[in-house]
Amino acid sequence: MRIACIGEAMIELSMAGEDTQVGVAGDTLNTAIYLHRTAPALSVDYLTCLGDDPFSKRILDFIANQGVGTAPVRQIAGASPGLYAITTTPEGERSFTYWRSAAAARQLFTDGGFSILEGYDAVYLSGISMAILPHSVRLAFIEWLTTAPIKVIYDSNYRPRLWDSVEHARQVTAALWERADIALPSIDDEMLLFGETAAEVTARFAKHPGIGALKRGEEGPFSLGQKVQQSYPPAGKVVDTTAAGDSFNGGYLGAFLSGQNQSEALMAGHTLAAAVVQHRGAIMPDG
């Protein structure tokens, strides 16, 4: 199975007191890496745009060293990637500061259509993937996905500052939930974006025609598409919640797309996320 993960890869600064850890991350890239780790037999590529500067080279080398394919990456002369810094509270809750308004990834699909996705069995994208695109490109992409013979996997991952308007965010996200074969929303994002209560979000996704999981943090995922009743053990000491949802997605998808059942996939996602939040930064050491 060939999977294309689409989005923005950035330089990550993880702050802890006077110490700064420099890494590479991005929501869909995090998922791509954890998906590959969970299911190495699957073919996972990352599709983004980078520049030709030393930081872009560092990102490209990092992705390749993680075992994720870089063939679809387009490098743009004179461009550069985005950068963000993470600060965390003593309880592990994080906040972000971004420098990404001129990032090369904003030029995704502006070079003439979506033919690069032909030949893939599935495409994974997020609300961040869509938010960084011009609205005309977003709509064209949704139209292409409507008829394309490809499995669509979506996580709304709502970041208000990235969108040009909440109306566009709602329009795009609603259209992608309608198209998504595998839905991986987070309850907090959906509450914020659509102004709903937790109960209203849960009721809406309980009717989703596809499969997937509604992520609910420590409470554990709510199964979509199939009824699953099981308990989820809490994480140990939470150090940094960065990439908790991204890693859940990678663990869930790796298990589910490898043939495990819904119950096993949900537990795989939760177990991986519980491990990731006990490490600083988005990508925990492998092994």
N, C-alpha and C positions, 0 to 999 in steps of 0.2 A: 504494500500500500504506500502511495506517495502523498505526502502532506506538505502543503505550503503554508507556513506561518508568516503573516504579513504585519508589518508595523515599523516601529522606530527603535533603533538600538542607540543607546547613549552612554557617555562616560558618567560613571556614578562615583560621587564622593560620599562616603559613609563617615559621619562625624561622631566621635566619642571623646568628649572632653577636649584635650589638646591634640588628640590623635586623629588622623584622617586616613581612611583606607580608600584607595583608588581602584575602581573596578569597572565593569561593563555590564549594563543591564537595560531593561525595557520590558514592558509587561508581556508582550507576545514573545519576545526573545526568551524571557525567563521560562515561559511555558514550553517553548520549543526545546530548550535544554533539558528540562525535567521530563518532557515527553520522550526524548531520545534516551535518557538514562533509564526510564521505566520500561521502555519497549525498544531496545536497540535494533530489533529486527525490522522495525518500520523505517521507511525513508523519510526523513524530516529535513526540509530546506527552509531557509529564512530569506524572505523577500523584503528588501528595503533599499534605500538610496543612501550612499555615503559620499564623502568628498575624497580628495587625493592628498590629504594632510596626514601627519603622523598619528593623530588620534583616530582617524578613520582606519588607518592600517592596523592600529592596536585593536580596534573593534573587530575588524575582519579576521585577524589572526585568532582572536579570542573565540569567535563563533566557530571557526574551523577546528580549533583545538578542542572544543566541546563536542565534536562529532556531528555538528549540524551543517548541512550543505550550504555553500555560499554562492553557487553558480548563478542564482537569480539576482544577486546584489548588483545594482548599477552604481558605478562610481562617477561622480560629476566633477569635472575640473574646477578648481577654485572654491568648491563648497566645503562645508565642515559639519560634523555631527552636533547634536544637542548635548547639554550637560545638566546634571541635577545633583543636588546635595540633600542628604537625609540627616535629620536630627531626630533623636528619640528621647522620650521621657524615661524615668527610671522603671516604669511599668512596661516599656517596650513599644508604646504607641509612637508612630512616626509622623513627621511632617516633612514636606518637600519644598525646596526652592529650585526653580527651573531657569535655565538659559537655553531656550530651544526655538525661539521665534523664527530664526533663519536657518534651521536645520535642514540638511539635504533631504531627509525623509519626507519633507513636505512636497517634494516633487515626484512622489510615487504616482505612477500611472499618467503623468502629464506628457509622456513621450509617445503616446499613441495607442491607447487601448489596453486590453486585458488578455491578449493572446498568450502572454508568458505563463498564464495559469492553465492553459490547455495541456492535457496530459497528466494533471494531478487528479487524484481521487478525492481529496478533501482540501478545503481551505479553512484556516483558523484565523480569525481576526477579532478585534475588540473595538469598543467605543473610542479608544485612543487612536487606533489605526484609522478610523473614519474621521475623527475630530481634526486631525492635522491636514486633511485634504481640503481643497476648494469644494464648495457645496455642489458645483456642477459636476465635479468628478465623483463625489459621493453618489449623486443620483444616477450617473451613468454606470457606476459600479453595481449599484443595486439592480438596475435594469438588466445588466449583463448576468448577474447571479440568478435572476428570475427564471431564465431559460437555460442556463448552463448546466450540463450533466455532471455536477460536482456536489459533493456533500459539504454543507456549510455548517461551521462550528463558530458560535458567537458568544462573547462575554461583553456586556455593555460597558463595564469599567468606566463609569461616568466621572469625568474631571471637568467641572464647569468652566474653568479658565481657558481650556483648550477650544471650546466651541464658540462660534460666532454668535449663536443665540440658543436659548433653551428650546425654542420652537423647532429649530433644525435638529437639535439633539433628539428630541422626542420623535420627530418625523423619521429620522434615519433609524433610530433604535427600534421603533415599532415595526418598520418595514423589515428589518433584519430578524426580529423575533418571529415574524410571520414566515420568513424563509428558512430559518435555522432548523437543521435536522438534529443538531445537538446544541442545547441551550445551557449555558453556564453562568447565569446571572448571580450577582451578590445582592442580598436583600437590602443593605444600606444604600447601594447605588440606585436601585430601583425606587426606593422610598424617596430619595432625594430628587431624582429626575422626574418622576411622575406625581409627586406629592401624595403618595399613598401611605397607609399604615402597613405595618408588617403583615397583618392578617389579610389586607387587600392584595398585597404583592403575592403572598402565598396562594391565595385563591385564584388569582389570575394565572399563575404559572402551573397550578394544578390542572388547568385546562389545556396546557400546551400540547400540541399534537405530536411533538417529537420526544426525544429522550434527553436526559441530562440531570443537572443538579442545581438547586437553589442554595447558594452558599450562605451559611448563617453563623460563621465564626465558631466560637466555643460550643454552641448548641449542636453543631454538626449539620451536614447537608440534608435538605429535604429532597427526596427522590422525585424526579419528573419522568413521566411516561410509564413507570411501574411502581407499584406500592412496595416499599421496603421499610421494615421496622427493625432497627438495630440500634444499639447504643454506641457512642463514639467516645473513646477515652480522651481526657483533656491532655493538652501539651504539658511538658514539665515547665521549667522556668522560662518564661517568655522574655527573650532578649530584644527582638526586633521583628515586628510583624510585616516588614517589607516582603512582598512576593508571596504572602500567605495564600491569596486567591490564585495567583499565577501557578504556584506549585501544586495546589489542589487540582487545577485544570490539567496540568501535565501528568500527574499521577492517575487521575480519573481516566483521561483519554488514553494513556498508555495501556492501562488495564483493559478498558472497554474495547478499544480498537484491536487488541490482541486476542479477543475472544472470551475474556472473563465476563461473568454475569454482572448485572447492575449492582447487586449488593457488594460484590468483591471490588468493583470499580470505585464505588463510593468510599469504601474503607481504605482503598489504596490512596485515593486523593487526600482523605483526611489524615491518614498516617504520615504521608509525605509532608503535608503542610505543617503538621504538629512538630516535625523534626526541623523544618526550615526556620520556623519562628524562634528556635533556640540558638540561632546563629546570626551574626551581624551581616547585613547586606542581603542582596536578592538571591545570590547563588552560593549555596553552601558547598563546602569541599566535597568532591565525589569520593564515595567509599569511606 
